[in-house]
Amino acid sequence: MKDRNFLDTVMEFEQQLESLQQQYSELKQFVAHMVEDHQTLQTENLHLRRRLEELLSQTNDESDKGNNDKPARTLDIGEGYDNLARLYHEGFHVCHVHFGSIRKGEDCLFCLSFLNKQNS
Ligand SMILES: [Zn+2]
């Protein structure tokens, strides 16, 4: 192997190493994002499960309570609204567009108009 060729090969190898390092750090960032997303989703899932259990146990309590169907029916609608409003205030979307996902502290116009409609 001539010296010139050897130098070229070394430089080429160095470039490949740099490119690999670049790809590796991009991959690392990607994994970090994935882990973050995964944790967010797990937390969200846990919240939703708890909320669902609460809602289900409330519904069961109500059906245990009673034979007079009509008042319970109107109560349901009010409580449905309260639950949605609470969910919204706890930081979750209740709108059709993003239902159940975390609001990240921002108000959502879809949610607000949906809650307004439910309340009127
Ligand atoms: Zn929303």
Backbone and ligand atoms as CSV (ligand in chain L), in Angstrom:
chain,resi,resn,atom,element,x,y,z
A,1,MET,N,N,0.843,-1.207,0.000
A,1,MET,CA,C,0.000,0.000,0.000
A,1,MET,C,C,0.877,1.255,0.000
A,2,LYS,N,N,0.556,2.173,-0.934
A,2,LYS,CA,C,1.334,3.421,-0.968
A,2,LYS,C,C,0.941,4.316,0.205
A,3,ASP,N,N,1.884,5.219,0.562
A,3,ASP,CA,C,1.616,6.133,1.687
A,3,ASP,C,C,0.347,6.953,1.461
A,4,ARG,N,N,0.215,7.442,0.233
A,4,ARG,CA,C,-0.926,8.301,-0.122
A,4,ARG,C,C,-2.250,7.574,0.127
A,5,ASN,N,N,-2.287,6.378,-0.371
A,5,ASN,CA,C,-3.488,5.566,-0.194
A,5,ASN,C,C,-3.787,5.291,1.274
A,6,PHE,N,N,-2.715,5.024,2.002
A,6,PHE,CA,C,-2.875,4.749,3.429
A,6,PHE,C,C,-3.484,5.949,4.151
A,7,LEU,N,N,-2.955,7.150,3.835
A,7,LEU,CA,C,-3.479,8.374,4.448
A,7,LEU,C,C,-4.955,8.578,4.103
A,8,ASP,N,N,-5.271,8.365,2.826
A,8,ASP,CA,C,-6.676,8.472,2.393
A,8,ASP,C,C,-7.564,7.521,3.188
A,9,THR,N,N,-7.080,6.306,3.328
A,9,THR,CA,C,-7.857,5.300,4.042
A,9,THR,C,C,-8.094,5.708,5.495
A,10,VAL,N,N,-7.026,6.213,6.133
A,10,VAL,CA,C,-7.156,6.652,7.525
A,10,VAL,C,C,-8.170,7.782,7.648
A,11,MET,N,N,-8.080,8.745,6.708
A,11,MET,CA,C,-9.007,9.886,6.768
A,11,MET,C,C,-10.449,9.461,6.499
A,12,GLU,N,N,-10.573,8.552,5.572
A,12,GLU,CA,C,-11.906,8.027,5.269
A,12,GLU,C,C,-12.499,7.328,6.505
A,13,PHE,N,N,-11.632,6.542,7.141
A,13,PHE,CA,C,-12.049,5.829,8.344
A,13,PHE,C,C,-12.457,6.813,9.436
A,14,GLU,N,N,-11.698,7.896,9.570
A,14,GLU,CA,C,-12.020,8.905,10.570
A,14,GLU,C,C,-13.392,9.523,10.292
A,15,GLN,N,N,-13.644,9.802,8.992
A,15,GLN,CA,C,-14.949,10.376,8.629
A,15,GLN,C,C,-16.091,9.421,8.948
A,16,GLN,N,N,-15.838,8.146,8.677
A,16,GLN,CA,C,-16.860,7.149,8.990
A,16,GLN,C,C,-17.136,7.098,10.491
A,17,LEU,N,N,-16.050,7.183,11.274
A,17,LEU,CA,C,-16.217,7.186,12.729
A,17,LEU,C,C,-17.045,8.382,13.194
A,18,GLU,N,N,-16.743,9.549,12.625
A,18,GLU,CA,C,-17.483,10.755,12.999
A,18,GLU,C,C,-18.961,10.616,12.648
A,19,SER,N,N,-19.184,10.077,11.444
A,19,SER,CA,C,-20.567,9.901,11.008
A,19,SER,C,C,-21.304,8.911,11.913
A,20,LEU,N,N,-20.590,7.837,12.307
A,20,LEU,CA,C,-21.194,6.860,13.214
A,20,LEU,C,C,-21.509,7.478,14.567
A,21,GLN,N,N,-20.562,8.306,15.032
A,21,GLN,CA,C,-20.769,8.961,16.321
A,21,GLN,C,C,-21.992,9.877,16.279
A,22,GLN,N,N,-22.111,10.585,15.153
A,22,GLN,CA,C,-23.271,11.452,14.935
A,22,GLN,C,C,-24.568,10.635,14.971
A,23,GLN,N,N,-24.556,9.542,14.222
A,23,GLN,CA,C,-25.741,8.672,14.199
A,23,GLN,C,C,-26.046,8.114,15.578
A,24,TYR,N,N,-24.986,7.770,16.304
A,24,TYR,CA,C,-25.167,7.214,17.639
A,24,TYR,C,C,-25.809,8.234,18.573
A,25,SER,N,N,-25.352,9.482,18.490
A,25,SER,CA,C,-25.918,10.476,19.404
A,25,SER,C,C,-27.354,10.825,19.013
A,26,GLU,N,N,-27.659,10.760,17.719
A,26,GLU,CA,C,-29.049,10.949,17.293
A,26,GLU,C,C,-29.940,9.821,17.814
A,27,LEU,N,N,-29.400,8.610,17.733
A,27,LEU,CA,C,-30.124,7.442,18.222
A,27,LEU,C,C,-30.384,7.566,19.725
A,28,LYS,N,N,-29.350,8.043,20.440
A,28,LYS,CA,C,-29.469,8.206,21.891
A,28,LYS,C,C,-30.587,9.207,22.219
A,29,GLN,N,N,-30.607,10.322,21.472
A,29,GLN,CA,C,-31.648,11.333,21.675
A,29,GLN,C,C,-33.033,10.747,21.407
A,30,PHE,N,N,-33.098,9.968,20.333
A,30,PHE,CA,C,-34.363,9.345,19.964
A,30,PHE,C,C,-34.867,8.437,21.086
A,31,VAL,N,N,-33.952,7.627,21.616
A,31,VAL,CA,C,-34.315,6.729,22.716
A,31,VAL,C,C,-34.772,7.528,23.939
A,32,ALA,N,N,-34.051,8.625,24.228
A,32,ALA,CA,C,-34.430,9.462,25.370
A,32,ALA,C,C,-35.852,9.992,25.200
A,33,HIS,N,N,-36.177,10.455,23.976
A,33,HIS,CA,C,-37.540,10.927,23.695
A,33,HIS,C,C,-38.569,9.819,23.890
A,34,MET,N,N,-38.203,8.636,23.381
A,34,MET,CA,C,-39.120,7.500,23.493
A,34,MET,C,C,-39.404,7.172,24.953
A,35,VAL,N,N,-38.339,7.160,25.764
A,35,VAL,CA,C,-38.501,6.862,27.192
A,35,VAL,C,C,-39.407,7.903,27.845
A,36,GLU,N,N,-39.167,9.172,27.482
A,36,GLU,CA,C,-39.975,10.262,28.024
A,36,GLU,C,C,-41.448,10.084,27.646
A,37,ASP,N,N,-41.680,9.838,26.351
A,37,ASP,CA,C,-43.048,9.617,25.868
A,37,ASP,C,C,-43.694,8.434,26.577
A,38,HIS,N,N,-42.911,7.389,26.737
A,38,HIS,CA,C,-43.423,6.185,27.386
A,38,HIS,C,C,-43.872,6.488,28.803
A,39,GLN,N,N,-43.043,7.257,29.527
A,39,GLN,CA,C,-43.410,7.592,30.901
A,39,GLN,C,C,-44.661,8.463,30.953
A,40,THR,N,N,-44.711,9.445,30.031
A,40,THR,CA,C,-45.894,10.301,29.954
A,40,THR,C,C,-47.150,9.472,29.725
A,41,LEU,N,N,-47.052,8.543,28.785
A,41,LEU,CA,C,-48.214,7.715,28.464
A,41,LEU,C,C,-48.604,6.819,29.633
A,42,GLN,N,N,-47.591,6.298,30.343
A,42,GLN,CA,C,-47.891,5.455,31.496
A,42,GLN,C,C,-48.629,6.239,32.571
A,43,THR,N,N,-48.121,7.469,32.834
A,43,THR,CA,C,-48.763,8.321,33.826
A,43,THR,C,C,-50.195,8.627,33.423
A,44,GLU,N,N,-50.339,8.996,32.142
A,44,GLU,CA,C,-51.652,9.320,31.602
A,44,GLU,C,C,-52.598,8.123,31.725
A,45,ASN,N,N,-52.087,6.975,31.377
A,45,ASN,CA,C,-52.874,5.752,31.454
A,45,ASN,C,C,-53.333,5.475,32.886
A,46,LEU,N,N,-52.399,5.655,33.828
A,46,LEU,CA,C,-52.715,5.434,35.235
A,46,LEU,C,C,-53.835,6.375,35.697
A,47,HIS,N,N,-53.678,7.686,35.352
A,47,HIS,CA,C,-54.705,8.671,35.697
A,47,HIS,C,C,-56.068,8.257,35.138
A,48,LEU,N,N,-56.055,7.883,33.870
A,48,LEU,CA,C,-57.317,7.538,33.212
A,48,LEU,C,C,-57.946,6.296,33.840
A,49,ARG,N,N,-57.105,5.308,34.182
A,49,ARG,CA,C,-57.615,4.111,34.850
A,49,ARG,C,C,-58.270,4.447,36.182
A,50,ARG,N,N,-57.556,5.277,36.970
A,50,ARG,CA,C,-58.106,5.668,38.275
A,50,ARG,C,C,-59.437,6.374,38.105
A,51,ARG,N,N,-59.448,7.317,37.130
A,51,ARG,CA,C,-60.664,8.091,36.888
A,51,ARG,C,C,-61.802,7.166,36.462
A,52,LEU,N,N,-61.472,6.231,35.593
A,52,LEU,CA,C,-62.483,5.287,35.111
A,52,LEU,C,C,-63.027,4.455,36.269
A,53,GLU,N,N,-62.118,3.989,37.137
A,53,GLU,CA,C,-62.563,3.210,38.298
A,53,GLU,C,C,-63.478,4.041,39.185
A,54,GLU,N,N,-63.087,5.318,39.397
A,54,GLU,CA,C,-63.930,6.209,40.197
A,54,GLU,C,C,-65.314,6.338,39.580
A,55,LEU,N,N,-65.314,6.600,38.266
A,55,LEU,CA,C,-66.589,6.788,37.570
A,55,LEU,C,C,-67.439,5.529,37.649
A,56,LEU,N,N,-66.789,4.378,37.459
A,56,LEU,CA,C,-67.532,3.124,37.508
A,56,LEU,C,C,-68.090,2.866,38.901
A,57,SER,N,N,-67.285,3.154,39.931
A,57,SER,CA,C,-67.773,2.895,41.290
A,57,SER,C,C,-68.904,3.862,41.633
A,58,GLN,N,N,-68.808,5.110,41.127
A,58,GLN,CA,C,-69.913,6.059,41.342
A,58,GLN,C,C,-71.195,5.558,40.688
A,59,THR,N,N,-71.039,5.091,39.450
A,59,THR,CA,C,-72.204,4.581,38.724
A,59,THR,C,C,-72.819,3.404,39.468
A,60,ASN,N,N,-71.954,2.503,39.971
A,60,ASN,CA,C,-72.457,1.360,40.729
A,60,ASN,C,C,-73.187,1.794,41.994
A,61,ASP,N,N,-72.579,2.759,42.724
A,61,ASP,CA,C,-73.227,3.285,43.932
A,61,ASP,C,C,-74.629,3.757,43.620
A,62,GLU,N,N,-74.723,4.507,42.495
A,62,GLU,CA,C,-76.023,5.074,42.166
A,62,GLU,C,C,-77.053,4.010,41.802
A,63,SER,N,N,-76.587,3.001,41.046
A,63,SER,CA,C,-77.570,1.980,40.670
A,63,SER,C,C,-77.920,1.102,41.875
A,64,ASP,N,N,-76.986,1.015,42.857
A,64,ASP,CA,C,-77.307,0.304,44.097
A,64,ASP,C,C,-78.390,1.032,44.875
A,65,LYS,N,N,-78.243,2.379,44.869
A,65,LYS,CA,C,-79.136,3.193,45.691
A,65,LYS,C,C,-80.590,3.023,45.303
A,66,GLY,N,N,-80.811,2.923,43.921
A,66,GLY,CA,C,-82.156,3.256,43.733
A,66,GLY,C,C,-83.085,2.658,42.757
A,67,ASN,N,N,-84.356,2.729,43.170
A,67,ASN,CA,C,-85.398,2.274,42.276
A,67,ASN,C,C,-86.005,3.416,41.474
A,68,ASN,N,N,-85.948,4.653,42.014
A,68,ASN,CA,C,-86.548,5.760,41.252
A,68,ASN,C,C,-85.572,6.257,40.188
A,69,ASP,N,N,-85.857,5.820,38.966
A,69,ASP,CA,C,-84.951,6.019,37.848
A,69,ASP,C,C,-84.831,7.471,37.396
A,70,LYS,N,N,-85.938,8.182,37.416
A,70,LYS,CA,C,-85.918,9.491,36.769
A,70,LYS,C,C,-84.965,10.510,37.406
A,71,PRO,N,N,-85.013,10.685,38.743
A,71,PRO,CA,C,-84.077,11.645,39.324
A,71,PRO,C,C,-82.609,11.241,39.093
A,72,ALA,N,N,-82.336,9.937,39.168
A,72,ALA,CA,C,-80.973,9.454,38.945
A,72,ALA,C,C,-80.489,9.817,37.551
A,73,ARG,N,N,-81.400,9.773,36.581
A,73,ARG,CA,C,-81.069,10.087,35.204
A,73,ARG,C,C,-80.577,11.532,35.066
A,74,THR,N,N,-81.330,12.466,35.652
A,74,THR,CA,C,-80.918,13.863,35.537
A,74,THR,C,C,-79.620,14.106,36.312
A,75,LEU,N,N,-79.460,13.411,37.434
A,75,LEU,CA,C,-78.227,13.513,38.204
A,75,LEU,C,C,-77.019,13.093,37.358
A,76,ASP,N,N,-77.201,12.007,36.624
A,76,ASP,CA,C,-76.112,11.490,35.785
A,76,ASP,C,C,-75.524,12.543,34.869
A,77,ILE,N,N,-76.414,13.298,34.227
A,77,ILE,CA,C,-75.948,14.306,33.273
A,77,ILE,C,C,-75.103,15.363,33.972
A,78,GLY,N,N,-75.604,15.825,35.137
A,78,GLY,CA,C,-74.858,16.815,35.911
A,78,GLY,C,C,-73.512,16.281,36.341
A,79,GLU,N,N,-73.505,15.036,36.822
A,79,GLU,CA,C,-72.247,14.459,37.296
A,79,GLU,C,C,-71.280,14.196,36.158
A,80,GLY,N,N,-71.845,13.824,35.011
A,80,GLY,CA,C,-71.000,13.645,33.828
A,80,GLY,C,C,-70.270,14.931,33.512
A,81,TYR,N,N,-70.996,16.034,33.574
A,81,TYR,CA,C,-70.371,17.329,33.315
A,81,TYR,C,C,-69.306,17.635,34.357
A,82,ASP,N,N,-69.667,17.426,35.653
A,82,ASP,CA,C,-68.706,17.698,36.725
A,82,ASP,C,C,-67.431,16.884,36.546
A,83,ASN,N,N,-67.604,15.623,36.189
A,83,ASN,CA,C,-66.432,14.761,35.999
A,83,ASN,C,C,-65.554,15.239,34.856
A,84,LEU,N,N,-66.200,15.643,33.767
A,84,LEU,CA,C,-65.430,16.154,32.630
A,84,LEU,C,C,-64.710,17.445,32.998
A,85,ALA,N,N,-65.445,18.325,33.722
A,85,ALA,CA,C,-64.850,19.594,34.130
A,85,ALA,C,C,-63.662,19.331,35.059
A,86,ARG,N,N,-63.838,18.355,35.962
A,86,ARG,CA,C,-62.749,18.025,36.887
A,86,ARG,C,C,-61.544,17.475,36.128
A,87,LEU,N,N,-61.838,16.602,35.198
A,87,LEU,CA,C,-60.784,16.014,34.364
A,87,LEU,C,C,-60.013,17.122,33.643
A,88,TYR,N,N,-60.780,18.093,33.120
A,88,TYR,CA,C,-60.140,19.202,32.423
A,88,TYR,C,C,-59.251,19.988,33.373
A,89,HIS,N,N,-59.766,20.263,34.578
A,89,HIS,CA,C,-58.983,21.050,35.537
A,89,HIS,C,C,-57.778,20.284,36.060
A,90,GLU,N,N,-57.852,18.959,36.003
A,90,GLU,CA,C,-56.689,18.156,36.401
A,90,GLU,C,C,-55.640,18.090,35.294
A,91,GLY,N,N,-55.970,18.722,34.160
A,91,GLY,CA,C,-54.953,18.851,33.120
A,91,GLY,C,C,-55.122,17.941,31.921
A,92,PHE,N,N,-56.326,17.386,31.756
A,92,PHE,CA,C,-56.544,16.503,30.610
A,92,PHE,C,C,-57.524,17.116,29.617
A,93,HIS,N,N,-57.344,16.753,28.355
A,93,HIS,CA,C,-58.310,17.168,27.339
A,93,HIS,C,C,-59.606,16.374,27.501
A,94,VAL,N,N,-60.729,17.066,27.341
A,94,VAL,CA,C,-62.017,16.375,27.305
A,94,VAL,C,C,-62.703,16.576,25.954
A,95,CYS,N,N,-62.012,17.319,25.061
A,95,CYS,CA,C,-62.589,17.565,23.739
A,95,CYS,C,C,-62.432,16.323,22.859
A,96,HIS,N,N,-63.235,16.280,21.787
A,96,HIS,CA,C,-63.170,15.119,20.902
A,96,HIS,C,C,-61.818,15.028,20.191
A,97,VAL,N,N,-61.218,16.197,19.983
A,97,VAL,CA,C,-59.977,16.236,19.213
A,97,VAL,C,C,-58.823,15.530,19.930
A,98,HIS,N,N,-58.685,15.809,21.257
A,98,HIS,CA,C,-57.522,15.268,21.985
A,98,HIS,C,C,-57.934,14.469,23.212
A,99,PHE,N,N,-59.152,13.942,23.248
A,99,PHE,CA,C,-59.693,13.397,24.482
A,99,PHE,C,C,-58.714,12.494,25.248
A,100,GLY,N,N,-58.543,12.808,26.548
A,100,GLY,CA,C,-57.745,11.953,27.423
A,100,GLY,C,C,-56.264,12.257,27.448
A,101,SER,N,N,-55.791,13.084,26.499
A,101,SER,CA,C,-54.360,13.373,26.541
A,101,SER,C,C,-54.095,14.582,27.443
A,102,ILE,N,N,-52.849,14.722,27.854
A,102,ILE,CA,C,-52.476,15.770,28.803
A,102,ILE,C,C,-52.432,17.130,28.107
A,103,ARG,N,N,-52.996,18.176,28.801
A,103,ARG,CA,C,-53.053,19.505,28.186
A,103,ARG,C,C,-51.727,20.246,28.263
A,104,LYS,N,N,-50.790,19.773,29.068
A,104,LYS,CA,C,-49.497,20.434,29.263
A,104,LYS,C,C,-49.675,21.888,29.715
A,105,GLY,N,N,-50.674,22.110,30.561
A,105,GLY,CA,C,-50.858,23.422,31.167
A,105,GLY,C,C,-51.472,24.479,30.267
A,106,GLU,N,N,-51.772,24.124,29.024
A,106,GLU,CA,C,-52.358,25.114,28.132
A,106,GLU,C,C,-53.878,24.933,28.072
A,107,ASP,N,N,-54.594,26.077,28.024
A,107,ASP,CA,C,-56.035,25.977,27.829
A,107,ASP,C,C,-56.317,25.513,26.411
A,108,CYS,N,N,-57.404,24.764,26.266
A,108,CYS,CA,C,-57.772,24.261,24.941
A,108,CYS,C,C,-59.139,24.807,24.575
A,109,LEU,N,N,-59.212,25.481,23.442
A,109,LEU,CA,C,-60.477,26.095,23.016
A,109,LEU,C,C,-61.554,25.052,22.729
A,110,PHE,N,N,-61.131,23.906,22.178
A,110,PHE,CA,C,-62.086,22.834,21.903
A,110,PHE,C,C,-62.727,22.356,23.203
A,111,CYS,N,N,-61.854,22.118,24.214
A,111,CYS,CA,C,-62.345,21.663,25.525
A,111,CYS,C,C,-63.302,22.691,26.113
A,112,LEU,N,N,-62.875,23.962,26.100
A,112,LEU,CA,C,-63.668,25.010,26.742
A,112,LEU,C,C,-65.033,25.149,26.079
A,113,SER,N,N,-65.042,25.117,24.741
A,113,SER,CA,C,-66.340,25.267,24.077
A,113,SER,C,C,-67.213,24.024,24.298
A,114,PHE,N,N,-66.547,22.858,24.380
A,114,PHE,CA,C,-67.276,21.626,24.670
A,114,PHE,C,C,-67.908,21.694,26.067
A,115,LEU,N,N,-67.121,22.134,27.049
A,115,LEU,CA,C,-67.650,22.239,28.412
A,115,LEU,C,C,-68.766,23.281,28.516
A,116,ASN,N,N,-68.594,24.390,27.773
A,116,ASN,CA,C,-69.653,25.413,27.746
A,116,ASN,C,C,-70.962,24.850,27.221
A,117,LYS,N,N,-70.843,24.099,26.132
A,117,LYS,CA,C,-72.046,23.495,25.537
A,117,LYS,C,C,-72.725,22.536,26.505
A,118,GLN,N,N,-71.892,21.715,27.213
A,118,GLN,CA,C,-72.436,20.738,28.153
A,118,GLN,C,C,-73.146,21.418,29.317
A,119,ASN,N,N,-72.622,22.589,29.683
A,119,ASN,CA,C,-73.131,23.249,30.872
A,119,ASN,C,C,-74.424,24.011,30.611
A,120,SER,N,N,-74.673,24.393,29.363
A,120,SER,CA,C,-75.843,25.224,29.086
A,120,SER,C,C,-77.101,24.388,28.861
L,1,ZN,ZN,ZN,-58.899,19.849,24.258
